[in-house]
Amino acid sequence: MLKQFSLNKILILVTTFGFTFLLLDTIIEHWPIFEQELIAFVPLVFSFAGIVLGVFTVVMWKEKLIYWFQILLVISILVGVAGLYFHVEPFEEETNLTAEEIEHEANEKEKPLLAPLSFAGIAVIGLLGTLRKWEAEVIN
C-alpha cells in the first residue's frame, strides 16, 4: 500500500500522525487549564492545522500546499520554543501567594519541560519530508 508513496510523502504522513497524537495528548493534558488560560488552546490550533494541511499536502502534493505546510512547520518550531518558555515560567513570583493559590499550586501537576518541544521535533521531520529530492551520485 505504501509503495505508491515516496519517502517525502511518508515523512509528511508521519508528521500528520504526530500532529494527531499531539492534538489528543494536548486535549488530555491541558483539559483542567482551558478555563484558566487562553494560551492553552494554541497547541490545539496548530495541531489541528497541521493535521488538515498535512492530509491535503499528501493527497494533492502541489507546490503551493507544500509551501504553506512548510510555513506552518516553521511556525510550529516557534510554538514549541514558546511553549517551553511557558512551561518553565522563570519569572513567576511566589512571595505574595494566598493560601488558596498555594493549595492550587500543590495540587497542580508539574509541567513537563520537553512536551512543547515535541512540536519542534515533529516540525523538523515534516521539513525533511518537504525537501526536494537530490540526485544521487553514481560512482562507476
Sequence and secondary structure as in RCSB ss.txt:
>XXXX:A:sequence
MLKQFSLNKILILVTTFGFTFLLLDTIIEHWPIFEQELIAFVPLVFSFAGIVLGVFTVVMWKEKLIYWFQILLVI
SILVGVAGLYFHVEPFEEETNLTAEEIEHEANEKEKPLLAPLSFAGIAVIGLLGTLRKWEAEVIN
>XXXX:A:secstr
 GGGS HHHHHHHHHHHHHHHHHHHHHHHHGGGTTT GGGGHHHHHHHHHHHHHHHHHHH  HHHHHHHHHHHHH
HHHHHHHHHHHHH TT   TT  HHHHHHHHHS    SSTTHHHHHHHHHHHHHTS         
